[in-house]
Amino acid sequence: MSVDELPDVLTVEEAARFLRIGRGAAYELARQFRDGDGRDGLPNYRLGRCLRVPKAELLRRFGFVRVE
């Protein structure tokens, strides 16, 4: 999956596939983000019972986009 193919908001599973990590590791990183006030982990937000990962934050967090 290329960066251009990513939707603006991903599921945790889609983010895991993009990062080439396991589903369990992705959910652990998502938990770290929520429990650590956003300092570490996989950026995500709860929408009802669903977790969603914003594409822009994912790319910024993992160095795919430079922040100036």
N, C-alpha and C positions, 0 to 999 in steps of 0.2 A: 504494500500500500504506500503510495507516494504522498507527500505533503499536500499536493494539489487535490488529491482524491478525498482527503479527510473532510467530513462534515464540520460545521462550525462548533457543534457540540457532540461529543462522543460518549458512548457508554464506557464503563471501566474495561469491559472486555475488548472493545475496539482500541482503546488506548494501549492495552496490554499487547495486542497483536502488532500495533504500530511500533511499540518499543521493543518487541520481541522478548517479552518476559511472560511468565506464567500468570494465569488468572489469579491464583492465590497470592502471588507476589504483588500484583497490581492492587488487589483489595487491601493488602497490608500497607502498601504505600499510601493508599487513599485514607486509611484509618490514621496513619501517622500525620497526614496533612490536617485532618479534622481535629485530632487530639493535641497537636502541637501548634495550634493557632496559625497554620499556614506556613510555618517556617521550613518544614521538610516534607518530603513525600510527593504524592501525585495530586495536583490541584483538582478539587472536585467540590460539587455542591449538591445538596440533597434537594430534590424536587419531589415532594410527597415521599413515596417509598423508594424512589429511584435516585441513583447517584449519576451525575453527569460531569464530564470533564470538558471545560472550554478549550477549544483548539489553540487559541492564542496563548493562553496560560501554559498549556502543555508544551508548546514549541519554545516559549521563552524559558520555562523552567529547565528544560533539558538541552538548551543551547542551540536550538535549530534557528533561532532568530536573535539577532543582536539587539540589545536594549541600549539606547544612547541617551 
